[in-house]
Amino acid sequence: MAYMPASVAHELRKHSEKYPAVEVELPWGLPGTPTVKVLLLLTTRFGNAVAVNTYNTYVRKPRWLASGSSHRSRRERSRGSGRLRTATAFMC
């Protein structure tokens, strides 16, 4: 079992106090089956789930470039994505 660092938990707690979780209906239900709703802490300004392409284009890549990072290998990028998925899983 992985544990969230206290610093991350603190920031997440502050965020959730300022921006409460929003109930979002997941889009991949089959016709005639019940839809699935989940609570999300990170949403778009419209209260929708954040698409991975939107996140990568408008959040992750600009911050990565601003940090002065240079080109990373595919293996290094996939490790970062894995960490992001793991951190996101803690928010559910």
C-alpha positions as CSV (number, residue, x, y, z in Angstrom):
1,M,0.0,0.0,0.0
2,A,1.3,3.4,-0.9
3,Y,0.9,6.4,1.4
4,M,0.4,10.1,0.5
5,P,3.1,12.4,1.8
6,A,1.8,14.7,4.5
7,S,2.7,17.8,2.4
8,V,0.5,16.5,-0.4
9,A,-2.4,15.7,2.0
10,H,-2.1,19.2,3.5
11,E,-2.4,20.9,0.1
12,L,-5.2,18.5,-1.0
13,R,-7.1,19.4,2.2
14,K,-6.7,23.1,1.5
15,H,-7.9,22.7,-2.1
16,S,-10.9,20.6,-1.1
17,E,-12.0,23.2,1.5
18,K,-11.8,26.0,-1.2
19,Y,-13.2,23.8,-4.0
20,P,-15.5,21.1,-2.8
21,A,-15.7,17.8,-4.8
22,V,-18.2,17.9,-7.7
23,E,-20.4,15.0,-8.7
24,V,-19.6,14.1,-12.4
25,E,-21.4,11.4,-14.5
26,L,-18.8,9.2,-16.3
27,P,-19.4,9.1,-20.1
28,W,-18.6,5.5,-20.9
29,G,-21.9,3.8,-19.8
30,L,-23.6,1.6,-22.3
31,P,-27.1,2.4,-23.6
32,G,-29.7,1.0,-21.2
33,T,-27.3,0.6,-18.3
34,P,-27.2,2.8,-15.2
35,T,-24.7,5.6,-15.4
36,V,-21.9,5.9,-12.9
37,K,-21.4,9.1,-10.9
38,V,-18.2,9.9,-9.0
39,L,-16.9,12.8,-6.9
40,L,-14.0,14.7,-8.5
41,L,-11.7,17.2,-6.7
42,L,-10.1,18.5,-9.8
43,T,-12.5,19.7,-12.5
44,T,-12.6,22.2,-15.3
45,R,-13.9,25.7,-14.6
46,F,-17.3,24.3,-15.9
47,G,-17.3,21.5,-13.3
48,N,-16.5,18.7,-15.9
49,A,-13.9,16.0,-15.7
50,V,-10.5,17.2,-17.0
51,A,-9.6,15.4,-20.3
52,V,-6.0,14.1,-20.3
53,N,-5.2,16.1,-23.5
54,T,-6.5,19.3,-21.9
55,Y,-4.4,18.7,-18.7
56,N,-1.2,17.8,-20.7
57,T,-1.6,20.8,-23.0
58,Y,-2.6,23.6,-20.6
59,V,-1.2,22.5,-17.2
60,R,1.5,19.9,-17.3
61,K,3.5,20.9,-20.4
62,P,3.7,24.6,-19.7
63,R,4.8,24.0,-16.2
64,W,7.3,21.4,-17.3
65,L,8.8,23.9,-19.9
66,A,8.8,26.8,-17.4
67,S,10.9,24.6,-15.0
68,G,13.6,24.6,-17.6
69,S,13.4,20.9,-18.3
70,S,14.7,19.6,-21.6
71,H,13.5,16.8,-23.7
72,R,12.8,13.6,-21.8
73,S,12.8,10.1,-23.1
74,R,9.6,8.1,-23.5
75,R,10.5,6.0,-20.6
76,E,11.0,9.0,-18.3
77,R,7.7,10.5,-19.5
78,S,5.8,7.3,-18.8
79,R,7.2,7.2,-15.3
80,G,5.9,10.7,-14.7
81,S,2.5,9.7,-16.0
82,G,2.5,6.7,-13.7
83,R,3.1,8.9,-10.7
84,L,0.4,11.3,-11.9
85,R,-2.1,8.4,-12.1
86,T,-1.1,7.1,-8.7
87,A,-1.5,10.5,-7.1
88,T,-4.9,11.0,-8.9
89,A,-6.0,7.6,-7.6
90,F,-5.6,8.9,-4.0
91,M,-8.1,11.6,-4.7
92,C,-10.9,9.2,-5.5
